[in-house]
Amino acid sequence: MLGRASAVGLLAVCSAGAQDAIYFERVFPGSIPDRFEVRLTVEGVATYSEDGEDSVDYEVGRQEAALVFDWAADLGYFSRSVASKRKVASTGRKLLRYEAGGQLRGETVFDYTEEPAARELASWFVRLAETQQHLQTLERLYRFDRLGVDQALVSLQSAFERDRIVAPRLLEPILNKIAEQDRIVHVARARARGMLERIHASPFK
């Protein structure tokens, strides 16, 4: 059991309608954030929250969602354990749930797994959280510290290069604002335009 946080997540899953959905939660004290959760529907709508803060709804797209649901299918929709007994450094406790027809169909909890599909799933959700954090940082700096925008874009650019960004379409609105804002330094506007070109070329835009 993951305690109260897990119970709250379960209630959210079961009360959110009959649409098929995957719920992911990671609890990793000392990381940023310590805890986050995502509920992703088969239609590509995600609900994200971290460290007990208010949730945010956004679209990641059906193509991204299809990839995630394919991995879930490979794992029997979490009808069996995927946890490994190998002794490895902890990367946080992870929970995966599958809901179909408004009913909980499967659940698995693990810290480390040797199942390729489970590793891909966990990686995707962690990278989605990182993408959301980059988005939040850019939105905050755009509003309150435009001189800091360029450094945040450098960090985002690095994340792109390291394949840490998923559902890049989430970043389009803020990147468009930066690219078109005359009060932002020219180099930052150029970076934003470059990343927009990259996103537009992505099959998951």
N, C-alpha and C positions, 0 to 999 in steps of 0.2 A: 504494500500500500504506500502511496505517496502522501497520505494525510489529507488535510483540509483542501489544499490546492487541487489535488486530484479529484476529490469529491465535487468541488465546484465545477471543474472542467467537465465531469461526467454529466452533471445537471445541465450544463450549457449544451452539450451534445444532444442530449435526449429531448430538450425543449426547443431546439432550433428548427424543427420541421422534419419532414420525412425524406428530404434530399440526402442521397448517399454522401458521406463525409468521412474524412480522416482527421483524427485529432492527435497532435503531437505536443508533448511537454518535456522540457529539459530542466532539471534542477542541478545546478553546479555552483555551490558556494565559492565565492572568490572570483568568479567570472563576471563579465559585464554583458547582459544583466545576470544576476544570480539565478533567476528563473524566468522562462518565457513559455508561452503556449500559443499554438496556432490551430485553428479549425479550418480545414480546406474542403469545400464542397466539390462535387464532380463537375459543376458548372464553372469552377475556377474562381470562386469567391472565397477570400480568406479573411478570418477574424484573428487579429494578433493582439496580444497583451503581454506585458512584462512586469515583473516585480509587483504584482497587485494593482498596477495602474489601469485606467480605463482602456477598454479594447478599441481597436481601430479596424474598420472594415475596408477592404479594397479588393480589386480584381487582379488576379495574376494571369488569367486567361485559360481557356480550355486546353490549349496545347500543353502548357506547363502542367496543368492538373492531370491530363491524360497520362503523362510520364509518371507522375507520382502514384496514380491509381494502378498503373501496370506493375510497379514494384510491389504494391500491396497485394495484388493478385498473385504474384510470384511467391508471396509468403502466406498464402492461404487466408488472406485478410486477418492476419494475426490470431489465427485459431490455435497456434502452438507457440511454445517458447522459442526465442531466438537468442537467448542469453548464452554467452560462452563462460566456461569455468576457468579459462586461462587467467593467470595472475598478471594483470597489466596496470599501468598507471590509469587512474580514474579520469574520464572525460565527462563526468556528470551522469546522473541517472536519467534515463530516457523512457518515456511511455508512449506507446502507439495504440490507438483505438480505431476500430472501424464500425461505422453505423450505417445500416441499410434499412430502408422502410421505417425509419423512426425507432429502430431497435438496435441495441448494442450487439454486434455480431462477433467481435473478437478483440482481445487486448493482450499486449505483451509488454513486459518491462525489462530493461537491460541497461547495463553500463557499457559493456563491450560485447560485440557480436562478430562472428566470423561469417555470417550470412551476407553475401554480396548485396542483395536487394535491401536488407535492413540497414546496411551501412550507407547505401545510396540514399535511402529515405532520410536517415538521420542527418546526413550531410546536406541534403537539399533544404531541410527545415532550418538547420543552423545557418546556412548561407542566406536563406530568406530573412532570418532575424537580422543578420549583418546588413543586408540590403536595406531593411527598414530603418536600421540605426543610421546608416549613411543618409537616407532620406530625411530623417528627423533632424540630423545635424545641419544639413544644407538649408532646410526650411527655417531653422532657428537663426542661423548666421545671416541668411538673406534678409531676415526681418530686423535683426539687432546688431549685426557686426559684419557689414559687407566687406570690410578689409580682410576678414578671416575666411571668406568664401574660397579664395584660390587655394589655400592650404587644404581645405576640406575636399576640393576637387582633385588635388594631387593624391590624397588618400583614396578617394573613390577610383581614380585612374589605376592606382596600384591594385586595388581590389579586383577590378576588371581583368588586369593582367594575370592575377593569381587565380582566376576563375572562382572568385568568391561572391559573384553577383548572380542572382537568379531573378526571374520575372523583371527584367530591366525596364519594362514599360512603366513600372511604378515611378521611375525617376524622370520620365519625360516632362511632366508639368513643371517641376522645379528647374530642370535644366533649360527648358524653354524660357522661363522667367529670367534666369541668369544670362542666357545668351542674348536676350533682347534688352537688358537693363543697362542704359548708358552710364549709370553711376557705379557699375561694377568695372573693375580694371580690365583692360583689353585682353590680357593674357588669360584671365579667368573666363571671359566670354568665349575666347577661342577654344579653351579646354572643353567648355560645355557644349559647344557646337561639334567638336570632335567626338565626344561621347554620344551625342544624339545621332550622328552619322553611324556610329557603331551599333547603336540600339536598333536603328532602322534597318540595318543589314542583318540583324539577328533573326533566326527562324522563330524565336519565341517573343518577338516584339509585341 
